[in-house]
Amino acid sequence: MLPAKYRALFITAASLCVVLFLLSGLDWHWRRAAAQLAVRELAACQVIATEIESLRATPKSASLQKQTEQQITLAIQRAAQVAEIPDSDILRITPQQGRRLGKSPHIQQPTAVEIRQATLGQLARFLGELSLVDVGLQSTSIRLAAPRTSPPASETERWACELVLTYLVFSPE
Amino acid sequence: MSKVTWLIEYRAGSYRFGRPRQDGELTDTSPTDPTDPASLVAAMQEAGYSGQPTMLAIPSSWCVSTSVVLASRRLARNRQAVAYALEERLPLSAEDIVYDFLAQDTFAFGVAADTSALLPIVRSLEEAGLEVATITPTAMLLLEHLAQRRRLPSDGVVLLGSGESCDFFVLAAARPQQWRCLPLDREVIARETAALLLAQANDLVLPVTAVNLSDEVAASLDNLGPEIGVTRQACDHDQALLAGAAEVLCRGQRPWIELRRDLIGEYDRYRLMRGSLRLLLLVVLITFVSLTTVARIRASRYQALTDALNNQKQALFQELFPEARVPTGIRSRLESERRMLVGMSVGNVQAPQLTSVTLRLVDALDALPTDLRFRLLEIRLEESSAYLEGEVRRHGDVDLLASSLRTRGFTVDPPRTEQLASEGVSFSLSLSTLPPPAEHE
């Protein structure tokens, strides 16, 4: 091979080597940075995972999703069944418009329930059962009205009940 | 330095070549035009040429020379000034020649060659693969070699016979002052010497050194008279040429006249070190390659580490969410999950808490006295307030109810009572579950 070709070959090889070296250097730098980032990410993820496990064990005050009307109705009927309140005495179940609490990520989701008549004992069991539901239905308003006529002495007094059952939905804007 | 170098001489219509320090004589090649070095290159490659630096010795007929005296020493060493001074005495313009000169005090002896004639020759040699490192006239190289070997007087005339021509040099202080290429004719040489003798201002004997000249020429010089002292020398042309080339190519000495410059190619003092420089560059290249390899190995290790860490991260996510698909941004997903769980948790101080009124209902009913006869008709409880409506026997009984509720922490507004038409007293109580406002005295 002639020297001129050697020269061209040498320049090409040298340029290639320098370019490869620069690319490899950059690649090394990027991969090292990526590895350092991965170390930090893993450490952060481990911390978060520990917190998540801890939070999972704590009781919930809010639901993650809004319950459907059917789900709420079903929960109320089950609670009424436990409290031995006949279905026929559940006069109305009226889901109401949710309301965001200030600038918080929580929405208050109320449902109005009207019961024809129930004893205080039944009412207490009914409300207690509802508070055990996943979403944690809480009574935020109770109105009890006594019957117009006094019941016989052998019977327990029954009250007409108007309740507002509310649960919180965690829904960041 | 023991490197192999080459000498090429163009003489009498053909190229000749040899290796300084290795060959004793030059090898002839077939006659050719100087711009057609194919046969030369073939012969050199056959002899082992592979890109080593080469000296091109050109015949005297390709050169012209003259000398000038400049105004100062500084000007005598200024190439531009010397060029313009030489131009006045040369048949070519300064732009059309490649030239070099020897400066001595304010005196400059210059040698030039026609660029348009020399450049095609050099280009053809280079294109044929020869590394032309230096170009110098053959006669100047021989003269320089003889002068360095102290075989010449410092002043006088030197006649170098070579083939059909004779180079006529006038020396002063061991440096050439004049140079003419004469035909190898005893009359011409004698006439030229006589002319110089006549121009000499003193009566001193003019020493004439005749190198490789015939007896006839020497005799004709002797006949010029006692003012001329002729010394004859024999010198092997090829050996002297190879030795002179060795000084330049192997020892890096700059020749007196270097025509590998300007348009012909700048004189490069490192040209002869190209081999070493190439070796250095090769080392640099190997270093680059090594560093590149190291960088790639390290990069691959970092990549493996990153992959392992990412796998751990994915395993962590799958452990937390076995049924969920592993997202791209695991950390952000985990943070999002944590935010949601924090927002859903009871212990979250920022999350609003629903106040259940069930327990307050129980508290309120439990607070009512059992030894008092009364009847409740309506009970209303809100988040922070309550309302009781009912009937008692007497007005004062309501105060008992109110005080009982206060003992359980309720704040009770003053009760309203009203005598019923039939029997008993109706009442209404407004309660607050909030603590009573502080009294200001």
HADDOCK unambig.tbl for C-alpha pairs under 7 A between the chains (distance, minus, plus):
assign (segid A and resid 2 and name CA) (segid B and resid 129 and name CA) 5.30 0.50 0.50
assign (segid A and resid 3 and name CA) (segid B and resid 51 and name CA) 5.61 0.50 0.50
assign (segid A and resid 3 and name CA) (segid B and resid 129 and name CA) 5.70 0.50 0.50
assign (segid A and resid 4 and name CA) (segid B and resid 129 and name CA) 6.54 0.50 0.50
assign (segid A and resid 14 and name CA) (segid B and resid 285 and name CA) 6.36 0.50 0.50
assign (segid A and resid 17 and name CA) (segid B and resid 285 and name CA) 6.85 0.50 0.50
assign (segid A and resid 17 and name CA) (segid B and resid 288 and name CA) 6.41 0.50 0.50
assign (segid A and resid 17 and name CA) (segid B and resid 289 and name CA) 6.29 0.50 0.50
assign (segid A and resid 18 and name CA) (segid B and resid 288 and name CA) 6.76 0.50 0.50
assign (segid A and resid 20 and name CA) (segid B and resid 292 and name CA) 6.76 0.50 0.50
assign (segid A and resid 21 and name CA) (segid B and resid 288 and name CA) 6.29 0.50 0.50
assign (segid A and resid 21 and name CA) (segid B and resid 291 and name CA) 6.96 0.50 0.50
assign (segid A and resid 21 and name CA) (segid B and resid 292 and name CA) 4.68 0.50 0.50
assign (segid A and resid 24 and name CA) (segid B and resid 292 and name CA) 5.82 0.50 0.50
assign (segid A and resid 24 and name CA) (segid B and resid 295 and name CA) 5.71 0.50 0.50
assign (segid A and resid 24 and name CA) (segid B and resid 296 and name CA) 5.80 0.50 0.50
assign (segid A and resid 25 and name CA) (segid B and resid 295 and name CA) 5.86 0.50 0.50
assign (segid A and resid 27 and name CA) (segid B and resid 299 and name CA) 6.49 0.50 0.50
assign (segid A and resid 28 and name CA) (segid B and resid 295 and name CA) 5.71 0.50 0.50
assign (segid A and resid 28 and name CA) (segid B and resid 296 and name CA) 6.60 0.50 0.50
assign (segid A and resid 28 and name CA) (segid B and resid 298 and name CA) 6.51 0.50 0.50
assign (segid A and resid 28 and name CA) (segid B and resid 299 and name CA) 4.34 0.50 0.50
assign (segid A and resid 31 and name CA) (segid B and resid 299 and name CA) 5.77 0.50 0.50
assign (segid A and resid 31 and name CA) (segid B and resid 302 and name CA) 5.70 0.50 0.50
assign (segid A and resid 31 and name CA) (segid B and resid 303 and name CA) 5.92 0.50 0.50
assign (segid A and resid 32 and name CA) (segid B and resid 299 and name CA) 6.91 0.50 0.50
assign (segid A and resid 32 and name CA) (segid B and resid 302 and name CA) 5.59 0.50 0.50
assign (segid A and resid 34 and name CA) (segid B and resid 306 and name CA) 6.72 0.50 0.50
assign (segid A and resid 35 and name CA) (segid B and resid 302 and name CA) 5.84 0.50 0.50
assign (segid A and resid 35 and name CA) (segid B and resid 303 and name CA) 6.93 0.50 0.50
assign (segid A and resid 35 and name CA) (segid B and resid 305 and name CA) 6.35 0.50 0.50
assign (segid A and resid 35 and name CA) (segid B and resid 306 and name CA) 4.67 0.50 0.50
assign (segid A and resid 38 and name CA) (segid B and resid 306 and name CA) 5.90 0.50 0.50
assign (segid A and resid 38 and name CA) (segid B and resid 309 and name CA) 6.08 0.50 0.50
assign (segid A and resid 38 and name CA) (segid B and resid 310 and name CA) 6.70 0.50 0.50
assign (segid A and resid 39 and name CA) (segid B and resid 309 and name CA) 6.64 0.50 0.50
assign (segid A and resid 41 and name CA) (segid B and resid 331 and name CA) 6.90 0.50 0.50
assign (segid A and resid 42 and name CA) (segid B and resid 309 and name CA) 6.64 0.50 0.50
assign (segid A and resid 42 and name CA) (segid B and resid 313 and name CA) 5.74 0.50 0.50
assign (segid A and resid 45 and name CA) (segid B and resid 331 and name CA) 5.73 0.50 0.50
assign (segid A and resid 48 and name CA) (segid B and resid 334 and name CA) 6.62 0.50 0.50
assign (segid A and resid 48 and name CA) (segid B and resid 335 and name CA) 6.77 0.50 0.50
assign (segid A and resid 52 and name CA) (segid B and resid 338 and name CA) 5.57 0.50 0.50
assign (segid A and resid 55 and name CA) (segid B and resid 341 and name CA) 6.17 0.50 0.50
assign (segid A and resid 55 and name CA) (segid B and resid 342 and name CA) 6.78 0.50 0.50
assign (segid A and resid 55 and name CA) (segid B and resid 345 and name CA) 6.88 0.50 0.50
assign (segid A and resid 58 and name CA) (segid B and resid 345 and name CA) 6.37 0.50 0.50
assign (segid A and resid 59 and name CA) (segid B and resid 345 and name CA) 5.93 0.50 0.50
assign (segid A and resid 59 and name CA) (segid B and resid 346 and name CA) 5.81 0.50 0.50
assign (segid A and resid 60 and name CA) (segid B and resid 344 and name CA) 5.17 0.50 0.50
assign (segid A and resid 60 and name CA) (segid B and resid 345 and name CA) 4.41 0.50 0.50
assign (segid A and resid 60 and name CA) (segid B and resid 346 and name CA) 5.36 0.50 0.50
assign (segid A and resid 61 and name CA) (segid B and resid 344 and name CA) 5.29 0.50 0.50
assign (segid A and resid 61 and name CA) (segid B and resid 345 and name CA) 5.40 0.50 0.50
assign (segid A and resid 61 and name CA) (segid B and resid 346 and name CA) 4.86 0.50 0.50
assign (segid A and resid 62 and name CA) (segid B and resid 344 and name CA) 4.53 0.50 0.50
assign (segid A and resid 63 and name CA) (segid B and resid 344 and name CA) 6.47 0.50 0.50
assign (segid A and resid 138 and name CA) (segid B and resid 356 and name CA) 5.32 0.50 0.50
assign (segid A and resid 139 and name CA) (segid B and resid 356 and name CA) 5.13 0.50 0.50
assign (segid A and resid 139 and name CA) (segid B and resid 357 and name CA) 5.89 0.50 0.50
assign (segid A and resid 139 and name CA) (segid B and resid 358 and name CA) 6.39 0.50 0.50
assign (segid A and resid 140 and name CA) (segid B and resid 355 and name CA) 6.32 0.50 0.50
assign (segid A and resid 140 and name CA) (segid B and resid 356 and name CA) 5.32 0.50 0.50
assign (segid A and resid 140 and name CA) (segid B and resid 357 and name CA) 5.64 0.50 0.50
assign (segid A and resid 140 and name CA) (segid B and resid 382 and name CA) 6.26 0.50 0.50
assign (segid A and resid 140 and name CA) (segid B and resid 383 and name CA) 5.96 0.50 0.50
assign (segid A and resid 141 and name CA) (segid B and resid 357 and name CA) 6.50 0.50 0.50
assign (segid A and resid 141 and name CA) (segid B and resid 381 and name CA) 5.58 0.50 0.50
assign (segid A and resid 141 and name CA) (segid B and resid 382 and name CA) 4.69 0.50 0.50
assign (segid A and resid 141 and name CA) (segid B and resid 383 and name CA) 6.71 0.50 0.50
assign (segid A and resid 142 and name CA) (segid B and resid 380 and name CA) 5.60 0.50 0.50
assign (segid A and resid 142 and name CA) (segid B and resid 381 and name CA) 5.12 0.50 0.50
assign (segid A and resid 142 and name CA) (segid B and resid 382 and name CA) 6.72 0.50 0.50
assign (segid A and resid 143 and name CA) (segid B and resid 379 and name CA) 5.59 0.50 0.50
assign (segid A and resid 143 and name CA) (segid B and resid 380 and name CA) 4.26 0.50 0.50
assign (segid A and resid 143 and name CA) (segid B and resid 381 and name CA) 6.38 0.50 0.50
assign (segid A and resid 144 and name CA) (segid B and resid 378 and name CA) 5.47 0.50 0.50
assign (segid A and resid 144 and name CA) (segid B and resid 379 and name CA) 4.91 0.50 0.50
assign (segid A and resid 144 and name CA) (segid B and resid 380 and name CA) 6.29 0.50 0.50
assign (segid A and resid 145 and name CA) (segid B and resid 377 and name CA) 5.76 0.50 0.50
assign (segid A and resid 145 and name CA) (segid B and resid 378 and name CA) 4.38 0.50 0.50
assign (segid A and resid 145 and name CA) (segid B and resid 379 and name CA) 6.42 0.50 0.50
assign (segid A and resid 146 and name CA) (segid B and resid 377 and name CA) 4.74 0.50 0.50
assign (segid A and resid 146 and name CA) (segid B and resid 378 and name CA) 5.99 0.50 0.50
assign (segid A and resid 170 and name CA) (segid B and resid 343 and name CA) 6.34 0.50 0.50
assign (segid A and resid 170 and name CA) (segid B and resid 344 and name CA) 6.30 0.50 0.50
